[in-house]
Amino acid sequence: MNTRKAPVAARFALATALALGLLCTAPQDGAAAVPLPQVSPTPQSMVRSGPDAAVTGRVLVVADRRTDPFARERLVAALAAHGADRVDLVAPGTAPATARGPLTVRLGPADRPDIAEALDGTEAPTRAEGYAIRVEGGGRRRQVTLGGHDPAGQFYAVQTLRRLFLPSGFADGTAPRWKVAGAAVSDFPAMPLRGTVEGFYGTPWSHAERLDQMDFYGDVKANTYVYAPKDDPYHRGRWREPYPGDKLAELGELVRRATANHVRFTFAVSPGESICYADGRDRTALRTKLKALYDLGTRAFSIPLDDIDHTRWNCDLDRSVYGPPGRAAAAAAQADLLNDVQRTFVAAHAGTEPLQMVPTEYGDLADTAYKRTLRAALDPAVVVMWTGTDVVPPRITVAEADRASALFGRKVLVWDNYPVNDFGNTTGRLLFAPYDKRQPGLARHLSGIVANPMNQPHASKVAVFGVADFTWNDTAYDAAANQRRAMAYLADGDRPSTEALLVFGDLEHLAPTFGATPWQPQAPELGRRVARFWSQWEAGERAAAVRDLRAYAVAIRQAPATVRAGRVQAGFAVDAAPWLDATHLWGEAMARMLDALDACLTGDTAEAGRLRAESLAFQQWARAIRVAPARNTWGGAQPRVGDGVLDVFLARAEAERRAAAEPARRTGRGGG
């Protein structure tokens, strides 16, 4: 008997289908009625092409010199993980696809003759990063065709194919057979730039964490990573100094990993705290810093000029060249510097992308002297980043994006400060609310969106998963559905782990702004259940109320252990460790308090008093936990868990228990 276990990728595909309820169970002769698997990011068009195609033991991959090597590598690995014991690479024209022969997979440019023919009417987008897929599993041939408009399109076609594998039974007790869902996909990204900017204050991500992020971005079709950690001294305070050799070697490896995932590694230098704009030596130092990264393979660069005082000069030379300090003078000096870098470095080096910049006034829609000067003087090729109507905007609308584009004289690239947790209102918080409140249709008005993540990289994947989905297809984006898919991704598709993450994530749902009102509420699911509890309680359905809510309290109590059981990405449990510890204790406290109410209902006030004391102890232990100070600037804070909902419920429940116990105490029959 063959006892080999299914590979990890294969187990993920099977478990994801189970977690999301996506398995196709209808017979093949009714293929047109069988729903296709859900794919994230949501494709522009995905319909049934016919029956599914079985993965055979031997698979032929038709590729040539125009086939993207990174896409080919991912394709071979995906086939091997889904039942192909042997994958042979063959040239076009040498592998006719037949129903009886091995599965044939064609990969390359969409205009390659054999691919264009095999797509058989499935539209191949001519937009950057676009691709088409056609799966044929019936009739006279069994083949999969993947055609990309460019190398990135080929890579993204393979990433979508990875979501189309479905189990079709088991070869023995452990190894599943696989098929590819019969789909025709025509797809392209709505926004040119999609990804993240590591731009937070506090401990930067480690090298290993960044490498993991590049693989994650490849998975979710994000194409941009901006390296801009505020607390990297060579990025900001010591920007003139070259990186030490070991750090430069790490950056080189990171650039290569990004390239393998079709991620545009964007190197940022933030000289605004000390630069003398008119000094030729500083300009030379800046170009030298950029050139060192260009030599490592970097082709995208950014000069953020945020979070500086633009009402003073750093040198007397700037005063003599640009006049007294002020908004207009600062914008003139900045435009002069940026235009010089764009002309003498970016345009002079082959393959580079347009320079990016972050203006000093980046978070409002006021037409100031700074913006008017920058709009008039800045090279049109330079990409301007904007954070929305505030540093942390509660929404971004099409009208606001259009206004920002008018203010800066070009489509803006949004630096979206979510889920970043480096400011005071995020003290003690992880931010797991889904990416939301960005208006559908923004793709036509922006050059892209990059999210500023949390100091916790693995925990940030929840929101970044949504950013990738929204920026790929904003008009089809569904925040609630995306949240479940994000959790399933982190859980390797395991259903219990996915559900545990959803329970845990609900307790970390609050998304603060710089103001007093959060832009997403805390614990909406728990809040809904608590509201139903009190409605039942006040209607006299008290036993049912306790029974129903206690089941959810148990889910809260058990969620941390499930998250830590091994199916969820290990880094996530490390990032969330103090919050998981506190969640378990709060869940215990909630269950004990509900048990106390139940004891009151049966008249056992002594038992109710004992359980109430246990609940208060668990609450005290939960409040005593502290986040280690290693990552966030607010380290040492109490981890926030369902605050404003869970704790408020416990306080009201304690009042109800005390009220129920009072008559017994007066008659001498009760406990405390």
BAZAMI-703205 format. One record per residue (C-alpha): residue number from 1; y, z, x. Coordinates in steps of 0.001 Angstrom, whole numbers, plus 500000, padded with zeros to 6 digits. Example, Ala and Ser with C-alpha at 12.3 -4.5 7.8 and 13.67 -1.06 7.14 Angstrom:
BAZAMI-703205
   i     c2     c3     c1
   1 495500 507800 512300
   2 498940 507140 513670
END
This chain:
BAZAMI-703205
   i     c2     c3     c1
   1 500000 500000 500000
   2 503514 499162 501209
   3 505320 502493 501319
   4 508570 501434 502970
   5 511620 502732 501191
   6 514348 500500 499801
   7 517245 500151 502291
   8 520412 502166 501681
   9 522379 499155 500420
  10 519587 498293 498013
  11 519420 501848 496706
  12 523186 501738 496204
  13 522983 498569 494120
  14 520233 499988 491938
  15 521852 503390 491551
  16 525285 501887 490867
  17 523846 499825 488061
  18 522281 502963 486604
  19 525458 505021 487043
  20 527635 502442 485338
  21 525100 501325 482748
  22 525002 497797 484114
  23 521327 496883 484275
  24 520427 493646 482542
  25 517419 494215 480321
  26 517351 491166 478068
  27 514762 488444 478795
  28 515719 485515 480986
  29 515520 482991 478174
  30 518477 484810 476669
  31 520415 484835 479929
  32 523675 483730 478356
  33 523735 486937 476297
  34 522948 489267 479200
  35 526078 491044 480477
  36 526976 490576 484109
  37 527438 493526 486484
  38 530926 494912 486776
  39 532678 493980 490008
  40 535586 495777 491653
  41 538156 494486 492244
  42 537934 492692 488897
  43 537598 488923 489471
  44 540067 486524 487903
  45 537156 484756 486215
  46 533457 485642 486063
  47 531115 484145 483464
  48 527414 483485 483029
  49 526174 480383 484858
  50 522607 480750 483615
  51 519467 482705 484543
  52 519414 485122 487458
  53 518066 483942 490808
  54 515165 485875 492332
  55 515498 486982 495944
  56 512486 485584 497778
  57 510775 487045 500820
  58 512190 484200 502892
  59 515801 483110 502318
  60 517612 480112 503800
  61 521296 480573 504628
  62 523083 477243 505016
  63 525989 477685 507425
  64 527838 475753 510107
  65 530623 476248 512626
  66 533194 476551 509815
  67 531355 479500 508290
  68 533179 482758 508872
  69 530991 484792 511274
  70 531890 488112 509678
  71 531015 486808 506220
  72 527734 485411 507547
  73 526840 488734 509153
  74 527511 490632 505910
  75 525519 488069 503928
  76 522434 488343 506127
  77 522600 492145 505985
  78 522953 492111 502181
  79 519968 489791 501762
  80 517853 491916 504082
  81 518781 494997 502070
  82 517688 493331 498838
  83 514213 492083 499510
  84 514531 489274 502041
  85 512044 489947 504846
  86 513150 486822 506701
  87 516538 485096 506709
  88 516749 481708 508423
  89 520062 480069 509291
  90 519981 476299 508771
  91 522520 473483 508939
  92 523871 471663 505869
  93 521639 468844 504716
  94 518422 470450 505930
  95 517644 472843 503064
  96 517173 471266 499643
  97 517067 473977 496991
  98 514065 473902 494690
  99 512684 476213 492034
 100 509476 476752 494014
 101 510961 477101 497480
 102 512816 480002 499096
 103 516164 481094 497742
 104 518904 479027 499368
 105 522340 480535 499953
 106 525184 478248 501018
 107 528175 479862 502720
 108 531293 478244 504104
 109 534502 476447 503156
 110 534685 475394 499536
 111 535470 471821 500598
 112 532268 471453 502634
 113 530432 468611 500853
 114 527204 470474 500088
 115 529132 473498 498815
 116 531536 471424 496714
 117 528563 469686 495101
 118 526571 472871 494533
 119 529531 474639 492900
 120 528952 472105 490131
 121 532247 472472 488311
 122 532937 476122 489167
 123 536573 475997 490214
 124 537247 476781 493865
 125 540778 478262 494048
 126 543106 476697 496591
 127 545061 479920 497017
 128 544853 482067 500138
 129 541769 484318 500186
 130 540349 482612 497099
 131 536678 481865 496648
 132 534090 480565 494219
 133 530483 481604 493579
 134 527782 479885 491584
 135 524297 481339 491088
 136 521506 479118 489750
 137 518142 480629 489018
 138 516551 478222 486574
 139 515744 474569 486193
 140 514904 472585 489297
 141 516627 474736 491898
 142 517183 478325 492933
 143 520342 478766 494950
 144 523511 480754 495496
 145 526697 479007 496598
 146 529621 480818 498198
 147 532713 478775 498961
 148 535953 480188 500350
 149 539392 478633 500562
 150 539698 480213 504013
 151 537611 482596 506159
 152 538853 485620 504210
 153 537819 483892 500994
 154 534304 483424 502360
 155 534181 487104 503307
 156 535319 488184 499854
 157 532760 485909 498236
 158 530054 487814 500097
 159 531571 491135 499061
 160 531389 490070 495417
 161 527833 488817 495889
 162 526847 492292 497082
 163 527759 493598 493598
 164 525653 490945 491853
 165 522260 492137 493088
 166 520131 493634 490323
 167 516635 495137 490346
 168 513969 493044 488666
 169 511013 495424 488920
 170 509081 497011 491752
 171 506740 495458 494281
 172 504954 498803 494574
 173 505818 502432 494043
 174 508928 502410 496247
 175 510282 498958 497125
 176 512214 497182 494346
 177 512308 493451 493806
 178 515772 491997 493477
 179 517584 489161 491813
 180 521135 487832 491889
 181 522903 487827 488543
 182 523491 484309 487245
 183 527254 484246 487603
 184 529998 481693 488119
 185 533018 483305 489764
 186 536429 481821 490467
 187 538619 484396 492115
 188 541683 485060 494236
 189 544033 488011 494852
 190 547153 488364 492756
 191 549147 489984 495581
 192 549252 488699 499174
 193 549389 492184 500783
 194 547033 494935 499608
 195 546025 498148 501321
 196 547448 501285 502903
 197 550054 502595 505280
 198 549025 505640 507275
 199 552538 506993 507074
 200 552214 510676 506227
 201 553434 513777 508055
 202 550812 516125 509459
 203 547690 515592 511532
 204 546935 511861 511809
 205 543507 510508 510988
 206 540944 510575 513774
 207 539684 507406 515409
 208 536324 507673 513615
 209 538071 508166 510285
 210 540171 505061 510818
 211 537131 502971 511699
 212 535506 504136 508473
 213 538645 503175 506553
 214 538507 499607 507887
 215 534968 499214 506533
 216 536100 500687 503217
 217 539006 498243 502964
 218 536636 495358 503603
 219 534418 496602 500773
 220 537291 496687 498268
 221 539047 493494 499472
 222 542120 495283 500826
 223 543655 493194 503593
 224 546393 495397 505064
 225 546491 498584 507098
 226 549799 499729 508578
 227 549447 502111 511509
 228 552458 504428 511128
 229 551410 508119 511392
 230 554593 510173 511606
 231 553047 512718 513960
 232 551748 510225 516515
 233 554303 510915 519268
 234 554039 507378 520686
 235 554851 505913 517272
 236 558080 507840 516750
 237 559464 510463 519114
 238 558132 508905 522360
 239 558160 505301 521175
 240 559459 503953 524493
 241 556399 505233 526346
 242 553206 503165 526571
 243 550062 504522 525003
 244 547709 506236 527466
 245 544680 504174 528433
 246 542199 506066 526262
 247 544427 505807 523205
 248 545026 502105 523841
 249 541270 501565 524048
 250 540841 503257 520663
 251 543541 501074 519150
 252 541796 498003 520531
 253 538527 499014 518904
 254 540385 499656 515657
 255 541966 496205 515765
 256 538541 494629 516255
 257 537019 496611 513369
 258 539931 495615 511143
 259 539486 491962 512094
 260 535770 492127 511272
 261 536722 493284 507770
 262 539543 490745 507349
 263 542060 493574 507405
 264 545471 492810 508855
 265 546014 495620 511365
 266 549787 496136 511324
 267 551209 498102 514226
 268 554359 500052 513438
 269 556900 501528 515844
 270 559581 503825 514436
 271 562434 504055 516984
 272 565268 505081 514659
 273 565567 508707 515779
 274 566723 507762 519274
 275 567234 504018 519685
 276 570455 502522 520933
 277 570498 499345 518856
 278 572765 497344 521150
 279 571117 498412 524404
 280 569092 495588 525915
 281 566834 498066 527707
 282 565752 499629 524403
 283 565094 496208 522921
 284 562984 495314 525934
 285 561075 498588 525618
 286 560401 497814 521953
 287 559102 494319 522703
 288 556938 495720 525510
 289 555400 498230 523094
 290 554610 495465 520610
 291 553259 493157 523322
 292 550695 495762 524386
 293 549238 495687 520880
 294 549502 491907 520639
 295 547327 491705 523736
 296 544706 493786 521881
 297 544607 491255 519046
 298 547261 492653 516711
 299 549138 489949 514827
 300 551228 491974 512375
 301 554046 494366 513251
 302 556399 496720 511466
 303 559551 498605 512429
 304 560106 501459 509964
 305 563614 502888 509982
 306 562988 505538 507325
 307 563733 509259 507384
 308 566570 509035 509891
 309 570277 509874 509748
 310 572099 506552 509490
 311 575529 508136 509440
 312 575563 508810 513180
 313 574879 506805 516346
 314 572451 507711 519097
 315 574703 506211 521807
 316 578335 505364 522466
 317 577451 501695 523007
 318 576579 501301 519328
 319 579955 502721 518337
 320 581720 500207 520541
 321 579632 497279 519250
 322 579273 498137 515544
 323 582228 500457 514934
 324 582335 503954 513477
 325 579036 505195 512028
 326 578388 504591 508369
 327 576117 502805 505943
 328 577383 499291 506528
 329 577515 499739 510299
 330 573962 501128 510366
 331 572666 498159 508354
 332 574442 495719 510667
 333 572902 497358 513753
 334 569450 497453 512203
 335 569613 493822 511104
 336 570734 492835 514593
 337 567734 494605 516134
 338 565214 493315 513604
 339 566456 489743 513790
 340 566131 489882 517569
 341 562514 491102 517320
 342 561671 488468 514698
 343 563151 485631 516782
 344 562275 486649 520340
 345 558910 488304 519786
 346 557295 487522 516432
 347 558248 483858 516238
 348 557564 483418 519945
 349 553947 484638 519803
 350 551282 482492 518223
 351 549584 483638 515040
 352 551909 486518 514215
 353 552831 487459 510664
 354 556473 487971 509602
 355 557954 491236 510811
 356 557959 494136 508345
 357 560570 496877 508122
 358 561319 500018 506115
 359 565019 500420 505364
 360 566702 503783 505708
 361 567627 503583 502014
 362 564199 502861 500651
 363 563807 504769 497386
 364 566392 503834 494776
 365 568117 500931 493034
 366 571737 501656 493971
 367 573623 498724 495472
 368 575212 500461 498444
 369 577150 499185 501423
 370 573949 499585 503437
 371 571943 497327 501134
 372 574706 494754 500762
 373 575008 494410 504523
 374 571260 494295 505089
 375 570854 491719 502329
 376 573436 489456 503907
 377 572472 489876 507558
 378 568684 490292 507726
 379 566553 487279 508654
 380 564927 485984 505422
 381 561526 486001 507146
 382 561526 489801 507555
 383 559523 491682 504914
 384 561317 494694 503402
 385 559388 497726 502131
 386 560555 499777 499138
 387 559055 502944 497654
 388 560196 502500 494075
 389 562936 504305 492202
 390 562240 507519 494105
 391 560284 508669 497123
 392 557382 509305 494737
 393 558100 507161 491676
 394 556489 508164 488356
 395 556283 504479 487459
 396 557097 501021 488792
 397 558077 498328 486305
 398 558624 494602 486595
 399 562319 495057 485884
 400 562617 497614 488682
 401 560777 495336 491100
 402 563111 492473 490237
 403 566131 494688 490772
 404 564823 495809 494167
 405 564162 492208 495182
 406 567726 491312 494255
 407 569088 494246 496235
 408 567240 493239 499409
 409 567398 489478 498929
 410 563614 488878 498915
 411 560418 490021 497204
 412 559772 493564 498369
 413 556553 495083 499650
 414 555998 498417 497895
 415 555228 501411 500083
 416 553718 503508 497299
 417 553730 507220 498076
 418 550496 507976 496259
 419 548137 509721 496868
 420 550053 511166 499844
 421 550079 514993 499832
 422 552444 515877 502667
 423 555402 517217 500645
 424 556138 520579 499086
 425 555094 519814 495517
 426 551618 518851 496750
 427 550995 522202 498422
 428 547347 523123 497995
 429 546469 519869 496272
 430 544077 516991 496515
 431 545238 514083 494352
 432 542446 512369 492429
 433 544254 510938 489434
 434 543536 507203 489210
 435 546158 504756 490386
 436 548272 504197 487281
 437 551673 503598 485698
 438 552357 500450 487705
 439 553147 497710 485213
 440 550779 494762 484809
 441 552526 491602 485938
 442 554011 493127 489105
 443 552038 490620 491178
 444 554552 487922 490263
 445 557447 490057 491473
 446 556204 491733 494670
 447 554772 490611 497991
 448 552245 493434 497708
 449 551568 497163 497584
 450 550383 499494 500333
 451 549520 503064 499370
 452 550406 506003 501579
 453 547188 508079 501508
 454 546516 511781 501920
 455 545899 513500 505224
 456 542295 513637 503930
 457 541047 510050 504455
 458 537742 510175 502572
 459 539304 511923 499583
 460 542033 509258 499554
 461 539462 506595 498712
 462 539559 507549 495029
 463 543150 506368 494590
 464 542991 503576 497186
 465 540004 502097 495337
 466 542384 501750 492381
 467 545195 500304 494488
 468 542827 497605 495739
 469 541732 496785 492188
 470 545298 496696 490826
 471 546716 494543 493604
 472 543831 492076 493298
 473 544116 491620 489533
 474 546867 493722 488010
 475 546687 492191 484535
 476 543010 493162 484128
 477 543326 496625 485674
 478 541992 499582 483676
 479 542750 502928 485336
 480 540094 504929 483479
 481 537321 502413 484129
 482 538385 502122 487747
 483 538174 505897 488183
 484 534488 505886 487252
 485 533790 502954 489567
 486 535596 504706 492419
 487 533502 507823 491963
 488 530306 505731 491743
 489 531288 504051 495019
 490 531745 507422 496734
 491 528463 508656 495240
 492 526452 505680 496502
 493 525855 504875 492852
 494 523970 508092 492109
 495 524565 509022 488451
 496 524523 512873 488760
 497 526804 512699 491789
 498 529160 510341 489983
 499 529392 512698 487016
 500 529965 515679 489332
 501 532794 513834 491082
 502 534385 513015 487731
 503 534291 516694 486730
 504 535691 517744 490101
 505 538302 514986 490093
 506 539573 516044 486676
 507 540437 519450 488132
 508 542514 517705 490837
 509 544185 515222 488504
 510 547771 516450 488719
 511 550059 514010 490536
 512 553429 515545 491415
 513 556738 513907 492172
 514 559693 515324 494064
 515 560976 516553 490697
 516 559758 519190 488269
 517 557615 516933 486080
 518 554311 515556 487407
 519 553757 511864 486810
 520 550120 512522 485919
 521 548910 515706 484170
 522 546434 518271 485359
 523 542824 518346 484109
 524 543148 516114 481024
 525 539420 516241 480237
 526 539208 520006 480607
 527 542423 520299 478610
 528 540914 518238 475795
 529 537811 520436 475719
 530 539841 523642 475824
 531 542023 522436 472933
 532 538897 521708 470905
 533 537564 525165 471793
 534 540619 526934 470400
 535 540620 524732 467325
 536 537005 525705 466631
 537 537673 529330 467494
 538 540582 529622 465091
 539 538578 527842 462385
 540 535916 530510 462633
 541 533353 528301 464425
 542 533295 530688 467347
 543 529666 530530 468419
 544 529785 526725 468494
 545 533054 526818 470428
 546 531547 529063 473101
 547 528351 527024 473315
 548 530155 523688 473693
 549 532689 524781 476312
 550 530164 526825 478275
 551 528173 523649 478973
 552 531264 522180 480623
 553 531910 525417 482533
 554 528400 525094 483949
 555 529191 521493 484931
 556 532262 522759 486792
 557 530247 525474 488488
 558 527508 523066 489567
 559 529677 520103 490570
 560 530353 521289 494154
 561 526649 521704 494942
 562 525917 518232 493568
 563 528749 516724 495610
 564 527327 518378 498711
 565 523710 517422 497991
 566 523828 514329 500190
 567 524482 511259 498037
 568 528290 511501 498165
 569 529881 510254 501392
 570 529679 513122 503862
 571 533313 512883 504870
 572 534407 513488 501296
 573 532677 516870 501171
 574 534315 517786 504484
 575 537787 516775 503259
 576 537359 518637 499984
 577 535495 521707 501311
 578 537959 524476 500300
 579 538533 522868 496903
 580 534788 522612 496334
 581 534374 526271 497287
 582 537134 527292 494867
 583 535812 525054 492092
 584 532428 526755 492195
 585 534083 530154 491871
 586 536395 529058 489043
 587 533393 527599 487233
 588 531548 530903 487618
 589 534599 532764 486323
 590 534843 530483 483299
 591 531139 530761 482454
 592 531250 534569 482754
 593 534295 534810 480502
 594 532668 532626 477873
 595 529563 534817 478089
 596 531848 537811 477550
 597 533236 536202 474398
 598 529700 535477 473242
 599 528764 539124 473773
 600 531762 540143 471701
 601 530572 537899 468896
 602 527242 539759 468829
 603 528991 543141 468925
 604 527847 544028 472459
 605 531230 545055 473807
 606 529747 546903 476756
 607 528094 543723 477987
 608 531315 541867 477273
 609 533208 544304 479496
 610 530732 543872 482327
 611 530925 540076 482144
 612 534708 540201 481951
 613 534777 542239 485178
 614 532559 539664 486878
 615 534848 536869 485722
 616 537908 538642 487115
 617 536109 539139 490440
 618 535273 535444 490700
 619 538887 534578 489880
 620 540077 536909 492636
 621 537661 535373 495142
 622 538787 531867 494160
 623 542444 532791 494682
 624 541633 534232 498108
 625 540393 530895 499512
 626 542807 529100 501815
 627 543017 525541 503096
 628 542675 525431 506870
 629 546017 524575 508504
 630 544562 521796 510656
 631 545484 518776 508491
 632 548457 519323 506194
 633 551861 520719 507057
 634 551304 523232 504224
 635 547910 524303 505596
 636 546958 527867 504721
 637 547751 527370 501025
 638 545487 528287 498134
 639 543541 525241 496930
 640 544745 524324 493440
 641 541927 523803 490926
 642 542714 522971 487310
 643 545842 525136 487539
 644 547832 525362 484348
 645 544712 524645 482307
 646 541704 526559 483604
 647 543591 529725 484565
 648 545587 529660 481329
 649 542364 529408 479345
 650 540883 532362 481183
 651 543963 534474 480495
 652 543909 533664 476780
 653 540144 534178 476587
 654 540566 537604 478189
 655 543155 538470 475555
 656 540775 537408 472801
 657 537943 539464 474342
 658 540194 542498 474571
 659 541284 542092 470965
 660 537668 541843 469858
 661 536739 544946 471860
 662 539623 547084 470567
 663 538034 548088 467208
 664 534849 549116 469007
 665 536778 551239 471461
 666 538589 553006 468629
 667 535249 553910 467070
 668 533762 554913 470415
 669 531113 552142 470439
 670 532507 549772 473035
 671 533015 549251 476726
 672 536175 548295 478657
END
